[in-house]
């Protein structure tokens, strides 16, 4: 379902109903971050872009779920990049013992 020309969609866009109109929301496939598969909280990441303004806002889409409760949070590019740097720094402080304990 896409009435926008293909060149207006990002290459990663799933071309769903949300982006079928001008100013729509483009979403990528969500990638599961589960390591074992039995985590209580499931995290999935993807990309988003909204076609508004001269510079369309875009960034990471974080999906958090526990059972049937699902929430999606779009984070802009600047915060997404900061989150990656901060995460690496914080995780480095945990050490390998914390990973085994989790």
N, C-alpha and C positions, 0 to 999 in steps of 0.2 A: 504494500500500500504506500505508494510514493508518487505524489503528483509534482514534486520538485524535480528539476533536471538533475541527473546524476552528478554533474560537476559542482552542484551546490551542497552536496553531502560530503562530510569528511570521509576519508577512505575506510575508517573503522566503524562508521555508522551502520546500525542494523536496519535502518530505513523502516521504522515502525510508524504507527499512527501518530505518535507525538511529534514527529518531524515532518509530517506530510504537508504542512502548511508553512508559509513564510513566517519567520519568527519562532519556529518550532524548536523543540528540545531534541537534540541528537544524542543517542546513547550507544555505547559500545557493549559488547558481550562482557558479562561480569566474570571475573576470574576468582575462583575459590581459594582462600588463603588457609584453609584447614590443613593441618599437617598430618594428623592421625585420622580425621574423619569423625571422631566421637566427641569433639569439643562441644561444650554446652552452648557457648556463644559462637555462632558462625559469622565469619567476615568474608565479604566478597568485594572486589575492587573493579572499577571500570572507568571509562572516560565519559565526559559529558560536554556539550557545547550548546549554547542557546543563541540562535541567530537574531540578535537584537543589537542595534547600534553599529557604529563604524568598526569597532573591535569587539567581536562576539566574545562574551565571557565563556570560559571553559576551565576544566580542571579534572580532578578525580571525583568519582562518585563512590562513596563508601556505603555498603549495605551491611547492616548489622541485624542478626536475627537470633531469636531464642524461641524454639518451638514455632508456633504460628505467628508470633509477633515479629514483624519486619519493619525496619526503618531505613530510609535512604537519605543520605546527607551529601549534597553537592558541595565540594570545596574548591574554591578558585585556584588558579595556577600558582599564584604567589604563595598562598598558604599550603598548597600541596607540596611545593618544593621545600618550604621551610619544615613541614612535617617530616619529610624524608630525611633531612639533615638532623633534625632534633631526635628522631627515632633512632638513627644510627648511633648518635652520641649517647643517648640514654641506655640503649641496649648494650653498648660496649661497657658501660659501668656495671652491668649485672654479672658479667662473667659467665663461664660455662656451668658452674654449679647451679645457678638459678634456672637454667634451661632444663637440666635434668630433674630438678625438683618440681617443675611445672608439669 
